[in-house]
């Protein structure tokens, strides 16, 4: 049987439903896994989800609210999904305790860092990161800025210097103790992390 990979989803308030880009599903399937969507449920059910999963994919989406990492809100945009935030942080912490493999993408990186005790910039331009536009206007299938990969394992897979697309205005500020920086943008924004003590948490 294929490994079952849980995928987090966004809420779709207009239809009281959920939504997810198909790219995530296709990538898991192409890599030999079975995609399993994880609708937002109460924290008490998180453990039941994890009983059936072999890995966890944390997807992109909205912002994390400042109170979740112990800060006061700044006068900036914050498009958060409170139910999703609470659910995902509980899911990440439980998956971490279970030592489940975790791949965190975009919002997922911020969530992983917050869940493990780190903090994030609420808005990159407000924090002074204006040299690079981290929310590109170009087609998202095109790269918009370079990233330097300092982690040997990732560099062997992707190369040391690559061009990436970019669609975020929040990013890691204080890195969680269990994580290390794996890639940086030229302005110093952390673009990838990993947990060196784990088989796979990237």
N, C-alpha and C positions, 0 to 999 in steps of 0.2 A: 504494500500500500504506500502511496505517496506520503511524504511528510506533510502534516497539516499545519499551515501557516496562518495564524490569526492576523487579520488586517483591520485596523481601526478605521472608523468612518466619520464623516461629518453629518450634522443634522440638516434636514431640509425643512425648515419651519413652514414654508408655504404650503406643503402637503403633509405636514406632521410625519415626515419620513426621514430617510437617510440618503446620502449620496456619496459617490466615490468615483474617481477617475478610473477608467477601464485599464489604463496602462499598468497600474499596480497588479491587477488581477492577471493580466497577460504575462507580466514579468515573472510572477510566481509560477504560473503554469509552464512557461518556457524553461524555467530553471528546474523543473521536475517536482514542484510542490503542488499541493492542493490548497487553493485559496479558500479561507473561511472568514467571512465577514463577521465582525463583532459589533452588533448594535449596542448602543449605550444602555446599560442596565444598572441596577443598584449595586453598591460596593459589595454587598453580601454575596452576590453571584459571580464575582470575579474569579474566585477559586474554582468554580464549576467550569468556567470557560477554559482555564489553564490545564485542567485534567486531560483535556482532549487535544492540546496543541503541542507541536514540536518546535515551534518558533513563533516570533512575534514581529510584525511589520508595523511600525508607527508612521502613519502617513502625514502629509501636509494638511494645512487648513488655517483656521483663524488664530488669534492671539491668545496668550495666557495673561490672565488678570494679575496685577501687581501683588495683591494680597496673598497669592499662592506661593510667592517666594519672599514674603516678609517685607515688602516695600509699600510705600504710599503711591497712589496713582499719580503719574505725571500728566501735564496738559497735552496729551498726544492721543492719536487714534488708538482705540482698543476694541477690536471686533472679536470679543470672546464668546465662547459657548460654555457657560458655567457647568452644566450637567456633563458635557463632554470632558471638561478639564478635570473635574472631581473623579469621574470614572477612569480616565486614562492614567492619572497619577496613581490611583489605587492599583490599576492593572499593571503598570510598569513596576511598581514596588513589589507586587506579588510575583511577577515574572522574574524579577531580579533575585528574589529569595529562592526561587525554584531553579535558578541558573539556566533559564531558557535563553536560547540564542535570540538576540534582538538586533534588528536593522531599523535605525531611526532616520527618517527623511524629513527635511525642512522643519515644520512645526515639531515633528517627532524628536529632533535633536534637542530643542528647547525643553520639551517635556521630560526627556530622559535626564537632562541636567538638573531640572527643578526637582524631579522625584528623588534624585540622589543627593540633594542638599545644596545645589548650586543656585545661581541667579542669572537673570537675563537683562539685557538692555530693553527697555520698554519701546524705544523707537531709536533707530540708528542715527538718523539726521539730528534728532534732538540731543543725542549723546555726543555729537560732534563728528560722526562718520559721514562726511559729505563728498569725499573725493571719488568714491565709487557709488554708482546707482545700484543698490541691491534689489531694486524692484524695476527690472528692465522694461522698456517700452517695446522692444523688439519681439518677434515671434519666439515663444518659449522653446522652440525646437532648435534655436540658435544660441550659441554661447555669447555672453556679454562681458565677462571679465575673467582674468586669469586667477588660478589658485595654485599655490605651491604645496605639494604633498610631502610632508616630512616623515611620515610613517613608512617604514621599509616595505611592509606587507602590502599596503595600499599602492605605494609607488610601483611595486613590481607588477601589479594588476593594471594600473591606469597610466603610469608615467609620473615623473616628479612635477612637471609643470603642464597643467591642462587648462582648457577654456571651459567655463561652465555657464549654464543659464542661472538666473537668480530672481527669486520672487519672495523676498522676505524683508520686513523692516524691524524684526526683533532678532536678537542673536545672543549667544552666551556672553555673560559678563564675568561672573565668578564661577570658575570651573569646579564641578563637584570633585571631591577627593578621589573617587574611584575611577575618574576619567582622565585621559591625557589628550592634548591637542594633536590631531593627525594632519590637519591641513589648514592653511591660512590664506585669506585674500591679501592683496598688497597693502590694504589699509589696516591690517591687523585683526580683522573680523575672523573669528573661528568658523571655518566652513566644514570641518569634520572632526570627530572625536572617536576615541576607542577606549575600551576598558582592558588594559594589558593583562589583568589577572583572570580574565574570562576567555573561553574558547572563541566566542564570537559575540561582541557587543560593539557595534560600529554605527 
